[in-house]
Structures are given as structure tokens and as C-alpha cells.
């Protein structure tokens, strides 16, 4: 304990009283001596508590200060100030929101509500969740600042420990329900995805599957024709629409495809080449002495037998095989683009071919540009050899 300070020279004492009045110090200390009230009275000896020139005068009861008068803090004298220090100490600080604390014991007596198990559980819950500020923050998280919509991510039944009310359950269901814009965007996205998948399937069907199927059908028809010719079941003459009667060979393009009567989709979509044999577009047959043998085929999809006829050059062989003969033509000219209505290219002396007199010609027609049917591409050839099957294959097919 810090030693007492000497009084000022004015003589003003503790408690607004002067030590010069007889008995003032005893009355102020509450015991009449420099000790506690339980200790027996002991008269101090003159000069017993002085450490400097100043001393305590027992006769007058006054303290005469000196230049270095610092009274010693003896045990009885220090003990007399302990009650005063307790009275003057500041009140305790409320530490409720500073840290955790041990709850006060329940009151003894008739406060049944405070001592009930429910109140004890409430106190335990409050102490577990922190102080008043923590409880306020938790309430705001559960119900919003002003009692608005609760936080759906933190107010589930398991976290709160109690079942949701009907209003809260409805509110959470509305919050989880997507809005009209989200529903519309999802529907549009599903439509786009479905459309894209369907388009991809259609393109795959057109570019790949139709070729696979047409090649299989054309190959089957060619094998059937060769088998019939070998067995003698077929004979030259008029053919029914869609009926195969010849095989077209283009060695440079590695094309071997049956030729059927007619140019309908039932013929062309099966991967075969169709002969112009109906109405105004009827053309001659390969065995005729004069005339133009006109055929048509797909350039893309459905077997695409004429896809690369634009790569033919003058002099390239084109062979038509029938039951009895081989007819060999030499490619002579090409018309890259013309209108679909230009039927003059199928005339006995085709216009634009360069031929000027009747002869035995062949005309190949297909669509252009690729993957469209806007225009037509025309390739012409002139017969240079007619060879019976009994003499074997012509040189164009052997080499």
C-alpha cells in the first residue's frame, strides 16, 4: 500500500477536518486509535510514528509537520483505512457482453417461475448462445431486421429445433419456387436444345445414313441384275418404272451403279441412276442407232453417284452395261451451270454440247452447287464402242 502523503501547510486534514482539534483524529478514524475497532486501545508513544523532524503531539492531539515528515504505514494504521477503501472503490463493471459468465443461482423461496425447469432451460439456452447482443443478432438472422422474410438457408427445421409454422413453410416454398422469367428461360432453353438435337440428327441422317442405305440398296439391285443376266431370266425390251435394266460404270470415279427406268424419288433415293423415259423428256436407249441416252442422279446424299462428275475430263470412259452388250462412251464436254428448266440438253442433238449432227450420245445430269438443287450440271459423252458381252469386258473396264 502506498504511504500516506503529508498534509499541506495550511493544516487542512482528511475529511475536511483539522488535526489541530483535540480528538478529531480519533473521531475520524472511528476507533479512537490508529487501529480497527476490535483492537484494544493503545496510546501511541510520543514521536513513535515520526520519521522526520515533525512529530505527533500527544498532549494537544495535533500533528506538527516537518520538512520530511512521512508517517510510517504501520500495520494498525494501514488496517484502519481498509473499510474506507472499500467504501470508495468504484462499482463493478457489467461484463454481460464481454465474455461468458456463470449464471446466477436460482432464487430461494417462492419464485416458482424462476426455479422451474423451463426457466432453467431458457437460461441455459441464453448462456449457450451468448449475451444479449448475440441473441439479438440471432433473432435478426432468423426473422430479418423488421420481422421480414426469414433466411431460408439458416431457418430450417433441424437448425431451429422446432417444426416450421404454416406461414413460414409457405414463405420458404415461395422463395424456392422459380419466377416466371426463370421458367420462361428454361422452357426456351429446352426448346433450343431439342431443336438443335433434332437438326443434328437430321443432318446425320441426310449426310450419312441415307448414303449407307442407298449404297446397300443399289448394291443389292446390281447383284440381282447380274444374277438374272447370268441365268437368262431377263430379255431386252420395255421396262416398268423403277425397274433396273443396266449398270453404269465410271472407272475414273470408281462408280458402279444400277440404271432404272424413270427419274422419280423412288428411283434416285435408292442410290440408283434414273433414265429419262417419260413424256416430253423421253430419251433414247443405249441400243438405239441414233439418239441421246439421258440419265439423272444425286450429287449429294442418297448414295450420291454423281457427286464428282465435275472432275471428268474429255476422253474419260463412261460404260453402260446391259444384258447383252457393253456401250463405251468418251466424255466430250461439260456445262457447269444451267437452269433446271433447260430441257434442250436432252435433245437428240443436245444444245450446248458441241455436237452438230445426230449420233449416239449420253447425257449425265445432276444438281449444283453441292447440297442444293438450285441449278443443274450437265456432262456429255459420245459412244465410241459397242461390245457384245460374249467378247468379254471392254478395255475401259479391264484396265
C-alpha positions as CSV (number, residue, x, y, z in Angstrom):
1,X,0.0,0.0,0.0
2,X,1.3,3.4,-0.9
3,X,2.4,5.6,2.1
4,X,0.3,8.4,3.1
5,X,1.2,11.9,1.9
6,X,1.8,14.7,4.3
7,X,-0.8,17.4,4.6
8,X,-0.3,20.8,3.1
9,X,1.0,23.6,5.3
10,X,-2.5,25.0,5.5
11,X,-3.4,22.3,8.0
12,X,-6.4,21.0,6.1
13,X,-7.0,17.4,7.1
14,X,-8.7,14.4,5.6
15,X,-12.5,14.6,5.7
16,X,-12.5,18.4,5.8
17,X,-11.3,18.4,9.5
18,X,-8.2,19.7,11.1
19,X,-5.9,17.6,13.2
20,X,-5.4,20.6,15.5
21,X,-8.7,20.0,17.2
22,X,-8.3,17.7,20.1
23,X,-9.9,14.2,19.5
24,X,-10.5,15.0,15.8
25,X,-8.4,12.2,14.5
26,X,-9.9,9.6,16.9
27,X,-13.4,10.6,15.8
28,X,-12.5,10.5,12.1
29,X,-10.8,7.1,12.3
30,X,-13.9,5.6,14.1
31,X,-11.9,3.8,16.7
32,X,-10.1,6.4,18.6
33,X,-6.8,4.9,17.9
34,X,-4.7,4.0,14.8
35,X,-6.2,0.6,14.6
36,X,-9.5,-1.2,14.0
37,X,-12.5,-1.1,16.4
38,X,-11.8,-4.6,17.6
39,X,-8.3,-3.9,18.7
40,X,-7.7,-2.6,22.3
41,X,-6.9,1.0,22.7
42,X,-3.2,1.6,22.6
43,X,-1.9,5.0,23.3
44,X,0.8,5.9,20.9
45,X,4.2,7.0,22.4
46,X,5.3,10.5,21.6
47,X,7.2,10.5,18.4
48,X,6.5,6.8,17.7
49,X,5.2,7.5,14.3
50,X,7.5,10.2,13.2
51,X,10.3,9.7,10.7
52,X,11.4,13.3,10.3
53,X,11.6,16.5,12.3
54,X,7.8,16.6,12.5
55,X,6.0,14.5,15.2
56,X,2.7,13.8,16.8
57,X,1.9,15.8,19.9
58,X,0.0,13.5,22.3
59,X,-0.9,16.4,24.7
60,X,-2.5,18.6,22.1
61,X,-3.6,15.8,19.7
62,X,-2.2,17.7,16.7
63,X,0.4,16.7,14.1
64,X,3.2,19.1,13.7
65,X,4.6,18.7,10.1
66,X,8.3,18.9,9.5
67,X,10.4,19.1,6.4
68,X,10.5,15.4,5.9
69,X,7.5,14.2,7.8
70,X,6.3,11.0,6.3
71,X,4.5,8.8,8.8
72,X,5.2,5.2,8.6
73,X,2.5,2.9,7.4
74,X,2.4,0.5,10.3
75,X,0.0,-2.4,10.2
76,X,-2.6,-1.0,12.6
77,X,-2.6,2.3,10.8
78,X,-3.0,0.7,7.4
79,X,-5.7,-1.6,8.6
80,X,-7.7,1.4,9.7
81,X,-8.0,2.5,6.1
82,X,-9.3,-0.7,4.6
83,X,-13.0,-0.1,5.3
84,X,-12.7,3.4,3.8
85,X,-11.0,1.9,0.6
86,X,-13.9,-0.5,0.2
87,X,-16.4,2.3,0.5
88,X,-14.6,4.5,-2.0
89,X,-14.0,1.6,-4.6
90,X,-15.8,2.0,-8.0
91,X,-18.9,-0.2,-8.7
92,X,-18.3,-3.4,-10.6
93,X,-18.5,-3.4,-14.4
94,X,-21.3,-5.2,-16.1
95,X,-19.5,-7.8,-18.1
96,X,-22.6,-9.4,-19.8
97,X,-21.5,-8.8,-23.4
98,X,-17.7,-9.0,-22.8
99,X,-17.3,-12.7,-22.1
100,X,-19.2,-15.8,-20.9
101,X,-20.2,-15.9,-17.3
102,X,-21.6,-18.3,-14.8
103,X,-25.4,-17.8,-14.4
104,X,-26.7,-16.6,-11.0
105,X,-28.1,-19.3,-8.8
106,X,-31.9,-19.6,-8.7
107,X,-33.6,-17.5,-6.0
108,X,-34.6,-19.4,-2.9
109,X,-38.1,-19.1,-1.8
110,X,-41.4,-18.7,-3.6
111,X,-40.3,-17.7,-7.1
112,X,-41.6,-20.8,-8.7
113,X,-41.3,-19.4,-12.2
114,X,-37.6,-18.7,-11.9
115,X,-36.9,-22.1,-10.4
116,X,-39.0,-24.0,-12.9
117,X,-37.3,-26.4,-15.4
118,X,-38.5,-24.3,-18.3
119,X,-36.8,-21.2,-17.0
120,X,-33.6,-23.1,-16.3
121,X,-33.6,-24.4,-19.8
122,X,-34.2,-20.9,-21.1
123,X,-31.2,-19.6,-19.0
124,X,-29.0,-22.4,-20.3
125,X,-30.0,-21.7,-23.9
126,X,-29.3,-17.9,-23.4
127,X,-26.0,-18.7,-21.8
128,X,-25.1,-21.1,-24.6
129,X,-26.0,-18.5,-27.3
130,X,-24.0,-15.7,-25.8
131,X,-25.2,-12.4,-24.3
132,X,-28.0,-10.1,-25.2
133,X,-26.2,-8.7,-28.3
134,X,-25.6,-12.3,-29.6
135,X,-29.3,-13.2,-29.0
136,X,-30.4,-10.0,-30.9
137,X,-28.2,-10.9,-33.9
138,X,-29.5,-14.5,-33.9
139,X,-33.1,-13.1,-33.9
140,X,-32.3,-10.8,-36.8
141,X,-30.9,-13.7,-38.8
142,X,-34.0,-15.8,-38.2
143,X,-36.6,-13.1,-38.9
144,X,-34.9,-10.2,-40.6
145,X,-34.3,-6.8,-39.2
146,X,-38.0,-5.8,-39.1
147,X,-39.7,-9.2,-39.0
148,X,-39.5,-9.7,-42.8
149,X,-38.9,-12.9,-44.7
150,X,-36.6,-15.3,-42.8
151,X,-33.3,-16.5,-44.2
152,X,-34.3,-19.7,-45.9
153,X,-30.7,-21.0,-45.7
154,X,-30.5,-20.8,-41.9
155,X,-34.0,-21.3,-40.6
156,X,-34.6,-25.0,-41.3
157,X,-36.5,-27.2,-39.0
158,X,-33.3,-29.0,-37.9
159,X,-31.4,-25.9,-37.0
160,X,-34.1,-24.3,-35.0
161,X,-35.1,-27.4,-33.3
162,X,-38.8,-26.9,-33.8
163,X,-41.2,-27.6,-36.7
164,X,-41.9,-24.7,-39.1
165,X,-45.2,-22.9,-38.9
166,X,-47.5,-23.0,-41.8
167,X,-46.8,-19.4,-42.7
168,X,-43.0,-19.9,-42.6
169,X,-43.3,-23.1,-44.6
170,X,-45.4,-21.3,-47.3
171,X,-42.9,-18.4,-47.3
172,X,-39.9,-20.7,-47.8
173,X,-41.8,-22.6,-50.6
174,X,-42.5,-19.3,-52.4
175,X,-38.8,-18.3,-52.0
176,X,-37.7,-21.6,-53.5
177,X,-40.2,-21.5,-56.4
178,X,-38.6,-20.1,-59.6
179,X,-40.1,-16.9,-61.1
180,X,-41.8,-16.5,-64.4
181,X,-38.6,-15.3,-66.1
182,X,-36.7,-18.3,-64.9
183,X,-39.4,-20.7,-66.1
184,X,-39.6,-19.0,-69.5
185,X,-35.8,-19.1,-69.9
186,X,-35.7,-22.7,-69.0
187,X,-38.5,-23.5,-71.5
188,X,-36.8,-21.6,-74.3
189,X,-33.5,-23.3,-73.5
190,X,-35.1,-26.7,-73.6
191,X,-36.8,-25.8,-77.0
192,X,-33.4,-24.7,-78.4
193,X,-31.7,-27.8,-77.1
194,X,-34.4,-30.1,-78.5
195,X,-34.3,-28.3,-81.9
196,X,-30.5,-28.5,-82.0
197,X,-30.6,-32.2,-81.3
198,X,-33.2,-32.8,-83.9
199,X,-31.3,-30.8,-86.5
200,X,-28.1,-32.7,-85.7
201,X,-30.0,-36.0,-86.1
202,X,-31.5,-34.8,-89.4
203,X,-28.1,-33.8,-90.8
204,X,-26.6,-37.1,-89.6
205,X,-29.5,-38.9,-91.3
206,X,-29.1,-37.0,-94.6
207,X,-25.3,-37.0,-94.9
208,X,-24.5,-40.4,-93.6
209,X,-27.4,-42.8,-93.1
210,X,-29.1,-42.1,-96.5
211,X,-25.8,-42.9,-98.2
212,X,-25.4,-46.1,-96.2
213,X,-28.9,-47.2,-97.0
214,X,-28.7,-46.2,-100.7
215,X,-25.4,-48.0,-101.2
216,X,-26.9,-51.1,-99.8
217,X,-30.0,-50.9,-102.0
218,X,-28.0,-50.1,-105.1
219,X,-25.6,-52.9,-104.5
220,X,-28.4,-55.3,-104.0
221,X,-30.0,-54.3,-107.2
222,X,-26.8,-54.6,-109.2
223,X,-26.2,-58.1,-107.8
224,X,-29.7,-59.1,-108.7
225,X,-29.3,-57.8,-112.2
226,X,-26.1,-59.7,-112.8
227,X,-27.6,-62.9,-111.4
228,X,-30.7,-62.6,-113.7
229,X,-28.5,-62.0,-116.7
230,X,-26.4,-65.0,-115.9
231,X,-29.4,-67.2,-115.6
232,X,-31.2,-65.8,-118.7
233,X,-34.3,-64.6,-116.9
234,X,-34.3,-61.2,-118.4
235,X,-34.6,-60.1,-122.0
236,X,-34.3,-56.7,-123.7
237,X,-37.5,-54.7,-124.2
238,X,-39.7,-52.2,-122.4
239,X,-39.1,-51.8,-118.7
240,X,-41.5,-50.9,-115.9
241,X,-41.0,-47.6,-114.0
242,X,-38.4,-48.2,-111.2
243,X,-37.2,-51.4,-112.8
244,X,-33.4,-51.8,-113.2
245,X,-32.2,-52.7,-116.7
246,X,-28.5,-51.7,-116.9
247,X,-25.3,-50.8,-114.9
248,X,-23.4,-47.6,-115.2
249,X,-19.6,-47.7,-114.8
250,X,-17.4,-44.6,-114.4
251,X,-13.9,-46.0,-113.8
252,X,-12.2,-42.7,-113.0
253,X,-14.7,-42.0,-110.2
254,X,-14.9,-45.7,-109.1
255,X,-18.7,-45.6,-109.7
256,X,-20.7,-48.8,-110.3
257,X,-24.5,-48.1,-110.0
258,X,-27.7,-49.6,-111.5
259,X,-29.8,-47.7,-114.0
260,X,-33.5,-47.9,-113.5
261,X,-36.5,-46.7,-115.5
262,X,-37.7,-43.2,-114.5
263,X,-36.3,-40.3,-112.5
264,X,-38.7,-40.3,-109.6
265,X,-37.6,-40.1,-106.0
266,X,-38.3,-43.8,-105.6
267,X,-35.5,-44.5,-108.0
268,X,-33.0,-41.8,-107.2
269,X,-33.3,-42.0,-103.4
270,X,-32.5,-45.7,-103.6
271,X,-29.0,-44.8,-104.8
272,X,-29.7,-45.7,-108.5
273,X,-29.4,-43.6,-111.7
274,X,-32.7,-42.9,-113.4
275,X,-33.4,-42.9,-117.2
276,X,-35.4,-40.1,-118.7
277,X,-38.2,-42.2,-120.2
278,X,-41.4,-40.3,-119.7
279,X,-43.4,-37.6,-121.6
280,X,-41.5,-34.8,-123.3
281,X,-38.3,-35.8,-121.6
282,X,-38.2,-39.3,-123.0
283,X,-34.7,-40.1,-124.4
284,X,-33.3,-42.9,-126.4
285,X,-31.9,-46.2,-125.1
286,X,-28.2,-47.2,-125.5
287,X,-29.0,-49.8,-128.1
288,X,-30.8,-47.3,-130.4
289,X,-28.9,-46.4,-133.7
290,X,-29.3,-42.7,-133.1
291,X,-30.3,-40.6,-130.1
292,X,-29.4,-39.2,-126.7
293,X,-29.4,-41.5,-123.7
294,X,-30.1,-39.2,-120.8
295,X,-29.8,-40.2,-117.1
296,X,-30.0,-38.3,-113.8
297,X,-28.5,-39.0,-110.3
298,X,-28.0,-37.4,-106.9
299,X,-24.8,-35.3,-106.3
300,X,-25.2,-35.4,-102.5
301,X,-26.9,-37.8,-100.2
302,X,-28.8,-41.0,-101.1
303,X,-25.7,-42.7,-102.5
304,X,-24.6,-39.5,-104.3
305,X,-23.4,-41.4,-107.5
306,X,-22.8,-38.1,-109.5
307,X,-21.0,-36.2,-106.7
308,X,-17.7,-35.9,-108.5
309,X,-18.7,-35.8,-112.2
310,X,-17.3,-32.3,-112.4
311,X,-13.8,-33.9,-112.2
312,X,-14.3,-35.8,-115.5
313,X,-12.1,-34.7,-118.4
314,X,-12.6,-35.1,-122.1
315,X,-11.7,-38.6,-123.2
316,X,-12.6,-40.3,-119.8
317,X,-14.6,-43.5,-120.4
318,X,-18.2,-43.9,-119.4
319,X,-19.6,-47.5,-119.8
320,X,-23.2,-48.7,-119.8
321,X,-23.5,-52.5,-119.2
322,X,-26.7,-54.3,-120.4
323,X,-27.8,-57.9,-120.5
324,X,-26.2,-58.4,-124.0
325,X,-23.7,-55.6,-124.6
326,X,-21.2,-53.0,-123.3
327,X,-21.6,-49.5,-124.6
328,X,-18.5,-47.4,-124.2
329,X,-18.7,-43.5,-124.4
330,X,-16.0,-40.9,-124.2
331,X,-16.6,-37.8,-122.2
332,X,-16.6,-34.8,-124.6
333,X,-17.9,-31.6,-122.8
334,X,-19.4,-30.2,-119.6
335,X,-21.9,-27.5,-118.8
336,X,-21.1,-26.4,-115.2
337,X,-24.3,-24.5,-114.5
338,X,-27.7,-24.2,-116.2
339,X,-31.3,-23.7,-115.3
340,X,-33.4,-26.7,-114.2
341,X,-35.8,-25.8,-117.0
342,X,-33.2,-26.1,-119.7
343,X,-34.5,-29.4,-121.2
344,X,-32.7,-28.8,-124.5
345,X,-29.7,-30.5,-123.1
346,X,-31.7,-33.8,-123.6
347,X,-32.4,-33.2,-127.3
348,X,-31.3,-35.9,-129.8
349,X,-28.6,-33.4,-130.7
350,X,-28.1,-31.7,-127.3
351,X,-27.8,-27.9,-127.3
352,X,-24.6,-26.6,-125.8
353,X,-22.8,-29.9,-126.2
354,X,-20.8,-29.0,-129.3
355,X,-22.4,-31.8,-131.3
356,X,-23.8,-30.7,-134.7
357,X,-25.3,-33.8,-136.2
358,X,-27.3,-36.8,-135.0
359,X,-25.3,-39.5,-133.3
360,X,-25.3,-41.8,-130.2
361,X,-24.8,-39.7,-127.2
362,X,-25.1,-39.9,-123.4
363,X,-26.1,-37.0,-121.1
364,X,-25.5,-37.1,-117.3
365,X,-27.5,-34.5,-115.2
366,X,-27.2,-33.6,-111.5
367,X,-27.7,-30.7,-109.1
368,X,-25.3,-27.9,-108.4
369,X,-23.9,-26.4,-106.2
370,X,-23.4,-29.2,-103.8
371,X,-26.2,-29.7,-101.2
372,X,-28.6,-27.6,-103.2
373,X,-30.9,-28.1,-106.1
374,X,-30.9,-24.6,-107.5
375,X,-29.1,-25.3,-110.7
376,X,-28.1,-28.3,-112.9
377,X,-24.7,-29.5,-114.1
378,X,-24.5,-31.4,-117.5
379,X,-21.9,-33.8,-118.8
380,X,-22.0,-35.2,-122.3
381,X,-20.3,-38.1,-123.9
382,X,-20.2,-39.8,-127.4
383,X,-20.3,-43.5,-128.0
384,X,-17.1,-44.9,-129.3
385,X,-17.6,-48.7,-128.9
386,X,-20.4,-51.3,-128.7
387,X,-19.1,-54.6,-127.5
388,X,-21.1,-57.8,-127.0
389,X,-20.9,-59.5,-123.6
390,X,-19.8,-62.7,-125.3
391,X,-16.5,-61.0,-126.2
392,X,-15.7,-60.0,-122.6
393,X,-15.3,-56.7,-120.9
394,X,-14.1,-53.7,-122.8
395,X,-10.6,-52.3,-122.2
396,X,-12.0,-49.4,-120.2
397,X,-13.2,-51.9,-117.5
398,X,-10.3,-54.2,-117.7
399,X,-7.6,-51.6,-117.3
